[in-house]
Amino acid sequence: MSRRSLPRSDPRRRYAGAHRPLGSIMRSRRAAYPASGDFRHRFNGIQLQEPSDSKELPA
């Protein structure tokens, strides 16, 4: 049996580089996505339908 030890990770580096939260971008998307969906539904003349079961999702 062997023992392996790994260096402790630095909690300050949790969101380093590409993994940094995109706060302002996500906040703007939160408003833009529903508005875009509403426009598409009005433009195409269809009502918004949310699936009520996973079987209704495309394969």
N, C-alpha and C positions, 0 to 999 in steps of 0.2 A: 504494500500500500504506500502511496506517496502523498505528499501534501503540497499543494500549490497555493501560493499567496499572490494576490493581485494588489497593485497599489490602490490606495483609497482615491476615489474620484473627488474632484474639487466641485462643490455645489455651485460655486459662482460661475462655472463654465457650462452650466446646464443647457443654456440656449446659445451656444457659440455658433457663429457663422450662419450657415444655411438653415439652421433649426431655430433661429430667432423668431419669436411671435410677430406676425404681421398685423398688429393692432389696427392701425389707421386704414389699411387696405381692407381688412375684414369688416370693419365698421361700415365702410362705404358700400361693400358688397351686400351687407345685411339689408340695406335700404334699396339697392339697385335691383337685386334679383326678384323680389316680389313685384316691384313696379314693372319690370320687363315681362314677367309672366302675365300680369294683369293686362298689359298692352297686347301681348300676343293672343290672349284669349278673346279680348274684345275685337281685335283686327280679324281674327279667323272665325269669329261668330260662334265660338263654343264655350261651354261652361267649364269651370275648373272642376276636375274630378281627381280626388285622391284615392289611391287603392285602399280598400278596407281589409284586404288579405294578401299575403305574399304570393298566392296563386295568380293574382291579377297582374303581377309584374312580368315584363317580357323576359324570355329565357336568355 
